Amino acid sequence: MIRNILIVPLVFLVLLAGCVYESPKEMGTIQFTSSPTGAQVYFDSQFRGTTPVSLTAVEPGNHDIEFRYPGYQGWSEVMVVSSGRNNVFAALIPATSGTSTTPEVATTTASAVLPSNPVTVTIAPGKNPMLVGDSNTFTGTASGTKSVIVTIYGTGIYSAGSSSLPKDVDAFGNWAYVWNPGTKLLPGTYRATATDPDKKTLAQAEFEIIGNGEVSVVPSTYSASRGDTIRFSGLCTTNAPEVELVLYGPDRYAGGVRLGTVSVQANDNWLFSYTLDNTVPTGTYTMKVYDVPKTTSGSAQFTVGYTGQP
């Protein structure tokens, strides 16, 4: 009888143990961002997309991360992933001969202790577009740092970036930097970045530079008649978004008649058609084309004669 009484609790304990299970480990998520965007992300040597990109269901623990971007130094780090949300930001540095490819990636995790005064920086160009020969004042705000460093990236000598000395942040959290590049700039799209000396954060803004190029114009005919339509075409290599056409000639065209503006295409070409009315004076005409704003111009001549009796 006692033996039967002992067997019953043992059976109950065995059944109870079969119902106990270990709760699944809470996984983590990671948000990858970079400057510039579009960097390739490798996680534990596996390609996982280009920034910005997110990974979910990541097992907590140590993981290898790497950022790659053509023309920039490669950045890598062993990251401690925690459960919940994790963030990784990489401020990529343009590659130069002899530079190291070891990155410097700033990471934050959900379990990390955040600084009491996080670093923030903003930047804005004073002129956009900016003409060759002008200066440009970049301004912004900053907190958590006493100074910022401004770097200009673009074409020619600015392809690898040119950095300023640290610029002080005033008591109101504002800073300013005056850029005087001179007259040897190449036209194009430029990028200005601002970062604290420890490179904890980075802000950037794009701006256009116009000038140091040429404008050309070619008429479809050099001898036209009243009522004809002439096609004018050419190139604008100053990075201007538009060209303006002004027609000079005899009588009412002596002071120039503005015909309008036309967009410059991505390949620097532009095209404009103009129909001569039946009252246009005969004589020699000059089509003058300016980039917008007027940094340079080009011109071409053609004649207009009678089609009937004089």
Stockholm file with secondary structure:
# STOCKHOLM 1.0

chainA/1-310         MIRNILIVPLVFLVLLAGCVYESPKEMGTIQFTSSPTGAQVYFDSQFRGTTPVSLTAVEPGNHDIEFRYPGYQGWSEVMVVSSGRNNVFAALIPATSGTSTTPEVATTTASAVLPSNPVTVTIAPGKNPMLVGDSNTFTGTASGTKSVIVTIYGTGIYSAGSSSLPKDVDAFGNWAYVWNPGTKLLPGTYRATATDPDKKTLAQAEFEIIGNGEVSVVPSTYSASRGDTIRFSGLCTTNAPEVELVLYGPDRYAGGVRLGTVSVQANDNWLFSYTLDNTVPTGTYTMKVYDVPKTTSGSAQFTVGYTGQP
#=GR chainA/1-310 SS CHHHHHHHHHHHHHHHHHTCCCCCCCCEEEEEEEESSCCEEEETTEEEEESSEEEEEECSEEEEEEEECTTBCCEEEEEEECSEEEEEEEECCBCCTTCCCCCCEEEEETTSCCCSSCCEECCEESCSSEETTCCEEEEEEEESCSEEEEEEECSGGGTTCEECCCEECCTTSEEEEEECCCSCCCCEEEEEEEECTTCSCEEEEEEEEECSCCBCCEESCSEEETTCEEEEEEEBCSCCSEEEEEEECSGGGTTCEEEEEEECCTTSEEEEEEECCTTCCCEEEEEEEEEESCSCEEEEEEEEECSSCC
#=GC SS_cons         CHHHHHHHHHHHHHHHHHTCCCCCCCCEEEEEEEESSCCEEEETTEEEEESSEEEEEECSEEEEEEEECTTBCCEEEEEEECSEEEEEEEECCBCCTTCCCCCCEEEEETTSCCCSSCCEECCEESCSSEETTCCEEEEEEEESCSEEEEEEECSGGGTTCEECCCEECCTTSEEEEEECCCSCCCCEEEEEEEECTTCSCEEEEEEEEECSCCBCCEESCSEEETTCEEEEEEEBCSCCSEEEEEEECSGGGTTCEEEEEEECCTTSEEEEEEECCTTCCCEEEEEEEEEESCSCEEEEEEEEECSSCC
//
